[in-house]
Amino acid sequence: MMGQYPLAALAGRLIDQYGPSLCSALAAILYSSAFGTFSYQVYAAESNSTSSSVVTYLALSFALAGLATVFSCV
């Protein structure tokens, strides 16, 4: 959630230049990527629970979902 605040200015600039449709499309792509990566890592963690990279990918997925939230608040 902390990643939302610094990137809000970028989203605002994109909305001013290109309109809300671009930000909505970016939000859809980011949400799909975030939740797809999240669900795959949860599925993969069942077979390989000792991997520390799973936690890294889950954190990255959460960050992508936060970024998508910024672009979806148009």
N, CA and C atoms as an extended XYZ file, in Angstrom:
222
Properties=species:S:1:pos:R:3:atomname:S:1:resname:S:1:resid:I:1 pbc="F F F"
N         0.807       -1.191        0.000 N   MET     1
C         0.000        0.000        0.000 CA  MET     1
C         0.854        1.261        0.000 C   MET     1
N         2.041        1.174        0.542 N   MET     2
C         2.898        2.353        0.581 CA  MET     2
C         3.350        2.763       -0.816 C   MET     2
N         3.348        1.837       -1.759 N   GLY     3
C         3.752        2.159       -3.119 CA  GLY     3
C         2.734        2.991       -3.869 C   GLY     3
N         1.545        3.136       -3.308 N   GLN     4
C         0.510        3.905       -3.982 CA  GLN     4
C         0.815        5.400       -3.987 C   GLN     4
N         1.332        5.916       -2.903 N   TYR     5
C         1.480        7.360       -2.768 CA  TYR     5
C         2.534        7.969       -3.696 C   TYR     5
N         3.724        7.390       -3.820 N   PRO     6
C         4.692        8.010       -4.733 CA  PRO     6
C         4.288        7.908       -6.201 C   PRO     6
N         3.507        6.909       -6.558 N   LEU     7
C         3.145        6.711       -7.954 CA  LEU     7
C         1.845        7.393       -8.340 C   LEU     7
N         1.180        8.011       -7.401 N   ALA     8
C        -0.074        8.698       -7.705 CA  ALA     8
C         0.164        9.880       -8.645 C   ALA     8
N         1.282       10.544       -8.516 N   ALA     9
C         1.594       11.662       -9.410 CA  ALA     9
C         1.794       11.176      -10.846 C   ALA     9
N         2.422       10.012      -10.994 N   LEU    10
C         2.605        9.435      -12.334 CA  LEU    10
C         1.250        9.097      -12.956 C   LEU    10
N         0.372        8.512      -12.181 N   ALA    11
C        -0.962        8.179      -12.686 CA  ALA    11
C        -1.723        9.449      -13.060 C   ALA    11
N        -1.612       10.478      -12.244 N   GLY    12
C        -2.270       11.748      -12.551 CA  GLY    12
C        -1.758       12.369      -13.833 C   GLY    12
N        -0.478       12.269      -14.035 N   ARG    13
C         0.110       12.819      -15.265 CA  ARG    13
C        -0.369       12.052      -16.491 C   ARG    13
N        -0.434       10.716      -16.371 N   LEU    14
C        -0.925        9.911      -17.489 CA  LEU    14
C        -2.393       10.207      -17.789 C   LEU    14
N        -3.182       10.432      -16.750 N   ILE    15
C        -4.591       10.766      -16.957 CA  ILE    15
C        -4.714       12.110      -17.661 C   ILE    15
N        -3.902       13.081      -17.256 N   ASP    16
C        -3.960       14.404      -17.875 CA  ASP    16
C        -3.551       14.361      -19.340 C   ASP    16
N        -2.557       13.531      -19.676 N   GLN    17
C        -2.057       13.499      -21.046 CA  GLN    17
C        -2.868       12.592      -21.966 C   GLN    17
N        -3.275       11.406      -21.467 N   TYR    18
C        -3.863       10.401      -22.350 CA  TYR    18
C        -5.308       10.051      -22.020 C   TYR    18
N        -5.806       10.505      -20.914 N   GLY    19
C        -7.183       10.214      -20.539 CA  GLY    19
C        -7.281        8.988      -19.650 C   GLY    19
N        -8.452        8.770      -19.100 N   PRO    20
C        -8.627        7.676      -18.142 CA  PRO    20
C        -8.627        6.282      -18.766 C   PRO    20
N        -8.844        6.177      -20.064 N   SER    21
C        -8.896        4.843      -20.683 CA  SER    21
C        -7.546        4.143      -20.630 C   SER    21
N        -6.464        4.870      -20.784 N   LEU    22
C        -5.133        4.262      -20.697 CA  LEU    22
C        -4.865        3.758      -19.281 C   LEU    22
N        -5.237        4.550      -18.288 N   CYS    23
C        -5.021        4.127      -16.902 CA  CYS    23
C        -5.879        2.921      -16.547 C   CYS    23
N        -7.077        2.853      -17.079 N   SER    24
C        -7.920        1.690      -16.834 CA  SER    24
C        -7.330        0.440      -17.473 C   SER    24
N        -6.779        0.577      -18.666 N   ALA    25
C        -6.142       -0.559      -19.331 CA  ALA    25
C        -4.896       -1.008      -18.564 C   ALA    25
N        -4.107       -0.053      -18.085 N   LEU    26
C        -2.934       -0.394      -17.284 CA  LEU    26
C        -3.334       -1.080      -15.981 C   LEU    26
N        -4.411       -0.620      -15.370 N   ALA    27
C        -4.892       -1.244      -14.135 CA  ALA    27
C        -5.305       -2.682      -14.391 C   ALA    27
N        -5.979       -2.932      -15.503 N   ALA    28
C        -6.403       -4.296      -15.829 CA  ALA    28
C        -5.201       -5.210      -16.039 C   ALA    28
N        -4.199       -4.718      -16.730 N   ILE    29
C        -2.990       -5.516      -16.970 CA  ILE    29
C        -2.253       -5.785      -15.660 C   ILE    29
N        -2.133       -4.760      -14.829 N   LEU    30
C        -1.424       -4.921      -13.561 CA  LEU    30
C        -2.169       -5.838      -12.602 C   LEU    30
N        -3.500       -5.716      -12.536 N   TYR    31
C        -4.276       -6.622      -11.683 CA  TYR    31
C        -4.140       -8.066      -12.159 C   TYR    31
N        -4.223       -8.264      -13.460 N   SER    32
C        -4.085       -9.629      -13.999 CA  SER    32
C        -2.719      -10.208      -13.687 C   SER    32
N        -1.697       -9.399      -13.852 N   SER    33
C        -0.341       -9.861      -13.559 CA  SER    33
C        -0.157      -10.147      -12.075 C   SER    33
N        -0.668       -9.257      -11.249 N   ALA    34
C        -0.495       -9.415       -9.796 CA  ALA    34
C        -1.203      -10.655       -9.279 C   ALA    34
N        -2.473      -10.789       -9.609 N   PHE    35
C        -3.235      -11.915       -9.067 CA  PHE    35
C        -2.860      -13.228       -9.737 C   PHE    35
N        -2.449      -13.171      -11.005 N   GLY    36
C        -1.967      -14.383      -11.662 CA  GLY    36
C        -0.672      -14.886      -11.048 C   GLY    36
N         0.258      -13.974      -10.801 N   THR    37
C         1.521      -14.346      -10.162 CA  THR    37
C         1.280      -14.818       -8.732 C   THR    37
N         0.388      -14.144       -8.039 N   PHE    38
C         0.074      -14.513       -6.662 CA  PHE    38
C        -0.506      -15.929       -6.598 C   PHE    38
N        -1.463      -16.217       -7.462 N   SER    39
C        -2.090      -17.539       -7.415 CA  SER    39
C        -1.114      -18.631       -7.834 C   SER    39
N        -0.243      -18.342       -8.794 N   TYR    40
C         0.743      -19.341       -9.190 CA  TYR    40
C         1.726      -19.616       -8.055 C   TYR    40
N         2.160      -18.596       -7.356 N   GLN    41
C         3.118      -18.792       -6.268 CA  GLN    41
C         2.495      -19.547       -5.104 C   GLN    41
N         1.225      -19.304       -4.841 N   VAL    42
C         0.548      -20.063       -3.788 CA  VAL    42
C         0.442      -21.524       -4.202 C   VAL    42
N         0.126      -21.771       -5.470 N   TYR    43
C         0.057      -23.138       -5.976 CA  TYR    43
C         1.427      -23.811       -5.927 C   TYR    43
N         2.468      -23.092       -6.331 N   ALA    44
C         3.820      -23.658       -6.361 CA  ALA    44
C         4.387      -23.838       -4.955 C   ALA    44
N         3.926      -23.067       -3.991 N   ALA    45
C         4.453      -23.163       -2.630 CA  ALA    45
C         4.053      -24.466       -1.968 C   ALA    45
N         2.978      -25.091       -2.426 N   GLU    46
C         2.560      -26.354       -1.848 CA  GLU    46
C         3.592      -27.446       -2.081 C   GLU    46
N         4.231      -27.415       -3.233 N   SER    47
C         5.214      -28.456       -3.542 CA  SER    47
C         6.627      -28.080       -3.106 C   SER    47
N         6.913      -26.787       -2.971 N   ASN    48
C         8.266      -26.341       -2.636 CA  ASN    48
C         8.174      -25.290       -1.536 C   ASN    48
N         7.926      -25.703       -0.325 N   SER    49
C         7.684      -24.744        0.757 CA  SER    49
C         8.960      -24.164        1.357 C   SER    49
N        10.127      -24.636        0.953 N   THR    50
C        11.368      -24.131        1.536 CA  THR    50
C        11.987      -23.005        0.720 C   THR    50
N        11.415      -22.673       -0.399 N   SER    51
C        11.995      -21.659       -1.276 CA  SER    51
C        11.721      -20.262       -0.732 C   SER    51
N        12.782      -19.460       -0.614 N   SER    52
C        12.609      -18.081       -0.145 CA  SER    52
C        12.195      -17.159       -1.282 C   SER    52
N        12.337      -17.608       -2.535 N   SER    53
C        11.921      -16.774       -3.654 CA  SER    53
C        10.406      -16.651       -3.735 C   SER    53
N         9.693      -17.602       -3.118 N   VAL    54
C         8.232      -17.520       -3.103 CA  VAL    54
C         7.792      -16.257       -2.375 C   VAL    54
N         8.425      -15.958       -1.270 N   VAL    55
C         8.076      -14.763       -0.497 CA  VAL    55
C         8.374      -13.509       -1.311 C   VAL    55
N         9.455      -13.513       -2.049 N   THR    56
C         9.806      -12.366       -2.885 CA  THR    56
C         8.759      -12.140       -3.961 C   THR    56
N         8.330      -13.202       -4.612 N   TYR    57
C         7.316      -13.065       -5.656 CA  TYR    57
C         5.959      -12.665       -5.088 C   TYR    57
N         5.634      -13.138       -3.899 N   LEU    58
C         4.384      -12.729       -3.270 CA  LEU    58
C         4.412      -11.240       -2.926 C   LEU    58
N         5.560      -10.752       -2.452 N   ALA    59
C         5.690       -9.320       -2.164 CA  ALA    59
C         5.611       -8.494       -3.446 C   ALA    59
N         6.206       -8.992       -4.512 N   LEU    60
C         6.136       -8.313       -5.799 CA  LEU    60
C         4.698       -8.289       -6.316 C   LEU    60
N         3.983       -9.372       -6.142 N   SER    61
C         2.580       -9.423       -6.560 CA  SER    61
C         1.740       -8.412       -5.784 C   SER    61
N         2.001       -8.298       -4.497 N   PHE    62
C         1.277       -7.341       -3.678 CA  PHE    62
C         1.591       -5.905       -4.121 C   PHE    62
N         2.840       -5.649       -4.481 N   ALA    63
C         3.215       -4.320       -4.956 CA  ALA    63
C         2.528       -4.002       -6.287 C   ALA    63
N         2.435       -4.990       -7.176 N   LEU    64
C         1.739       -4.779       -8.448 CA  LEU    64
C         0.253       -4.500       -8.224 C   LEU    64
N        -0.347       -5.181       -7.267 N   ALA    65
C        -1.755       -4.926       -6.961 CA  ALA    65
C        -1.941       -3.511       -6.407 C   ALA    65
N        -1.014       -3.043       -5.604 N   GLY    66
C        -1.078       -1.671       -5.104 CA  GLY    66
C        -0.937       -0.650       -6.215 C   GLY    66
N        -0.050       -0.926       -7.160 N   LEU    67
C         0.129       -0.038       -8.305 CA  LEU    67
C        -1.127       -0.043       -9.176 C   LEU    67
N        -1.729       -1.191       -9.328 N   ALA    68
C        -2.967       -1.279      -10.106 CA  ALA    68
C        -4.082       -0.486       -9.429 C   ALA    68
N        -4.092       -0.457       -8.109 N   THR    69
C        -5.095        0.314       -7.382 CA  THR    69
C        -4.950        1.802       -7.683 C   THR    69
N        -3.732        2.255       -7.819 N   VAL    70
C        -3.498        3.663       -8.153 CA  VAL    70
C        -4.082        3.973       -9.526 C   VAL    70
N        -3.828        3.116      -10.491 N   PHE    71
C        -4.311        3.369      -11.850 CA  PHE    71
C        -5.809        3.142      -11.994 C   PHE    71
N        -6.411        2.378      -11.102 N   SER    72
C        -7.843        2.127      -11.219 CA  SER    72
C        -8.692        3.211      -10.556 C   SER    72
N        -8.093        4.048       -9.768 N   CYS    73
C        -8.846        5.124       -9.086 CA  CYS    73
C        -8.925        6.349       -9.972 C   CYS    73
N        -9.596        6.189      -11.060 N   VAL    74
C        -9.707        7.272      -12.039 CA  VAL    74
C       -11.012        7.996      -11.874 C   VAL    74
